[in-house]
Amino acid sequence: MTNLNQVRRSRWPLIIALLLILGVVIGFHLLMPLFGVTLAITGAMWGILVASVTIFCVLILLFFIFSGGAIIALGVFGFVWVVIALILFPILFPLLIPLFIIMCLVGLFRK
């Protein structure tokens, strides 16, 4: 019974980190247009970059919460996201590939 309570307590920092990441990103996207700095292509590229980094951070944290088939589903989602982001903006390649490799390694060692 004590082990189950320790597992539940150990998930709270991960859940708080997930909510903090999502809150900061949503706040950034809500405040950015108010400052008037969004330009068409640059704004879209920054949006894809911020969304990619956020998605990979959340996926890496979710690897520690889920197990089994959910890790494979998250890995497939991350791969599809990378492919779509690189097709839209190839200049993001040096930023997205290291994040994808880190996500794959965390998923591999977590499994």
Order of alpha helices (4+ residues) and beta strands (2+ residues): alpha-alpha-alpha-alpha
